[in-house]
Amino acid sequence: MLKKLEVRNFKSLDGVKFEFDTINLFVGPNSSGKSTALQAIEMLPALLRPSITDFLKDEKGWDYRDLPHRQNQRSTMSWKAEYHLRGGVGEEPTVYQYEFELQPKLHLGIGKEMLYMTKPGAERQVLIDRTGRQTKIWNDKAKKYRKQSLYNLPCSAMQALESGGGFSSVIRFRDYLIQFQSFLLWNPKDLRRPHQGLAERLGPSGEQMPGFWAYLNRKEPQKAKELLAMLQRIFPRLEAVKSTGKPGWAWHHLAISERIGDDLIEYPAEQASDGFLRMLAVFSLKHFPNPPRIITLEEPEDGVHPQLISNVLEHLRSLADRKEPAKIQVFMTSHSPYVLNEFAERPECVHIFEKGRRDAVPKIIPLIERRQVLSAAAGLNRSLGDLWYSGMLGGGAR
């Protein structure tokens, strides 16, 4: 899991440091840096693409000149991250420290990339040492570094390594890092859109939902039954969720069945509520055949009735609290006091973002540091949501 992160000169973040848990909540007003923090996390695996500039352009709609902090347009951007990787339950973690710099000059290039590994009971070892064009990568099999010139390519030195080439320590970290998925606000239009063929997971905005249900029903029917049973505990009238497409590369359409009295009614996803489809997307995360190890979510409570938000958060906590290697580390943003209330027993997981009129960089305060306020609130029988709404925790809109 990602334990620590330091980011310099990336959009509104400059010199900010985080310490993370298995599930993490970012709260604060609009334009305070919450989404930028999720994007900063996403930039780490983005370096494993063939070209980060293509990723920025094609998936984010950004130019590399949009990335530096507006007060430091020509300065280097840098990331320092610490990951703890466990192979199984009870195993001591291997610590990986990953650092890189992006230089936005005439083009976007990697000026520096360092990867360190510390195995339990061993000293720290350098796995990648890249400065400018010169790169050294540790080969476990040969017990020496392989040298190469990368000519400032805008991608990681790990990107082109092949399994079986002797770089097992580096590839272990790369294979973990690449198991990342970013989810934006669930878009009902994308959730309803037909999909051609089967899909093993959802897209960033909920794309491929019909293809995902087609996959579950045909390839893993037991998971489909488990997912349906979870939904039926919240929506008692729900009878079935299925895809209407034929086998092969046919177009799949999502259909929902409900039992109303003695009648069974089936209707297309176009007639389903936005909130139902969003909850369908959230609960689907548990049943991906190859689930990601880290996910970022924008406002998972969006469109969900306040009384059902606890169900959404309970589900996300269950993903984060699973045993290795099934554990999924969760990062999410929210504007809801109801979501914040769900973290009353886990204040160490909450980060409060606030930005004053004269602040060029947001202040990020771990909720656990507000112990005096939390203690006083316990005596007054006030919820976290009440404290936040009243301004006692900071991170308010005014």
Buried (B, 14 or more C-beta within 10 A) or exposed (E): BBBBBBBBBBBBBBEBEBBBBBBBBBBBBEEBBBBBBBBBBBBBBBBBBEBBBEBBEEEBEBEBEEBBBEEBEEBBBBBBBBBBBBEEEEEEBBBBBBBBBBBBEEEBBBBBBBBBBBEEEEEEEBBBBBEBEEBBBBBBEEEEBBEBEBEBBBBBBBBEBEEEBBBEBBBBBBBBBBBBBBBBBBBBEBBBBBBBBBBBBBBBBBBBBBBBBBBBBEEBEEBBEBBBEBBBEBBEEBBBBBBBBEEEEBBBBBBBBBEEEEEEEEEEBEEBEBBBBBBBBBBBBBBBEEBBBBBBBBBBBBBBEEEBBBBBBEBBBEBBEBEBBEBBBBBBBBBBBBBBBBBBEBBBBBBBBBBEEEEEBBBBBBBBEBEEBBEEBEEEEBBBBBBBBEEBBBBBEE
